[in-house]
Amino acid sequence: MSGGRILGLDYGEKRVGIALSDALGITAQPLVLLQRETDPGVIDEIERLIEPHEVGLVVVGLPISLSGNDSPQTKRTRRFISKLRKKLSVKVVPWDERLSTEEADRTLRNMEVKPGKRKNLRDVIAAQLILQGYLDQRSARMEPRA
C-alpha cells in the first residue's frame, strides 16, 4: 500500500471513534475514542495522530439514511469532513457507514460485553467496521479479474 496507513473515523455528537489500518492496508484495528467537545479540538487530536502513525488517508463514516437521503447527522458529518480537508495534510474521503453502529452493538453483545461498557467501545468498534469495509472494497477493486 502506498501512502501510509489509513485512519477510519466514526464521527458523533459526543464521541469520535478512531481505527487504524495495518501497514499493508488489509486489516483495521480500534485505536482511540475521543470525547467531542468542539470540532476544532477533535481535528487537532486527529492531526496529532497523522505523523506518528504514518497516516496517508483518512476515511470518515458518512451516516446516510437507509433511504439514501441526508439526515441532520449526515449534514453535520459533511461539514466536519470539509473542516478536516482544510486542516489536514492528507486526503479525507467519506465512506457510507449505514448500520455500522448497529453492527458494532451486535458485535459487542456477541462478545458479551456488559451494557455499561458498550457505550465507550461502540464508537471505536464502529470506526473499525467503517475502515474495514473501506479496506475490503478497495482490496476487491485491486484484485485481478479472471
N, C-alpha and C positions, 0 to 999 in steps of 0.2 A: 504494500500500500504506500503510495507516495503522498507526501504532505502531512504526515504525522498521524497521531491518534485522533479519534472523534469523540467529542463531548456530546452527550444527549441530555436534554433538559425537559422536565415536566414542570411547566410554569403554572403556579396557582396564586390565588389572592393572599394566602397566608404563608405558604411554603413553596420552595423550588427544589425538586429532586434533581440530582445530577448523577449521571452514569458516565463511564469512560470505556472506550474500546481497548482491546489489546493492541499491540503494536502492528499486528497483521490485519486488523480490521475485520476479525472473524467473530469475536465474542464481546459482549457488553457486560460490565460489572458495575454494581452500585458504587458510587464514590462518596457523595456527601449530601446532606439535607441542609438547605439554607432557610432560615426564617426570613420571610419577606416583610420588611418594613417599608422600604421605598425601592422603586426600580433602579435608581442610580446606585444605591447601596448594593443591591444584588448584582448589578452589572460590574461593579468594581470587584466584587468577590469572584465572579466568573472570570474576569480579566486576569486576576491573580492566579488562576488555575491553568491558564493557557501555556505559559512558558515552562514551568516545572514538569508538566505532564506531556509536553511536546504536542500540543493540540494543533491540528491543521484545519479543522472544520467543526462547527457547532450545529447540531440538529435540534430544533425546538419542536416539541409536540404541539400540533395545532388542533384544538378541540372542535372539529367540525361536527355539527349535529348529524344524526342518522339520516335526516332528510337531505343533507348536503348543504344546508344553509348556515350562515354565520350566526352564532349565539352571542350574547354580550361578552362571554368569556373569550370567544374566538376573536372578537374585535379588540379586547384588551391584549390578547396574546399577539395579534398582528402589530399593535403599537409597540409592544415590548420588543418584538423582532426588529422593528425599524430602529429602535434605540440601540439595540445590540449591534446592528450593522454599522451604525455611525461611530460606535466606540471601539469595537474590537478590530484587531488587525487580521482576523481570519474570516473566511466565508461563513455565513449563517444561512441555513436553509430550514424552511418549515417542513414538517412531516405529519401526515394525517395520523392522529392518535386516537381515533374513535375507539372507545371502550377500553383503553389502556388502564384506567383507574379501576374499573370493574374487574379486569383480568388480574390486576395487582391484588385486589381484595380477595379474589378467589384463590390465588396462589398462597397468600398469607393464611387463609383459612385451612387450605390443604396442608400447609406446614404446621398447623395447629398453634399458630402464634396467638397469644392472648389478645382479646379485643382492645385492651388498653394500650398495648404496644403497637398495634397495627397502624394507628394514625401516623406515627412518625416514620414507619417503614414504607407505608403505601406509596409515598411520592418518589422515593428513590427506586423502588421496585418498578413503578410506572415509568420512570426515566430509563431504567434498564430495558424494559419491554419496548419502549419507543425506539431506543437506539438499536436494539437487536432486530426489530422489524426493518429499520433502515439498512442495517448491515446485510440482512438476509436478502432484501430486494436488490441491493447493489451487487451482491455476490451472484445472484441469479442472472442479472444482466450481463455479467462479465464472463459467465461460463460459455464455452464454445458450443455452438449448435451442431447437432448430429445431422 
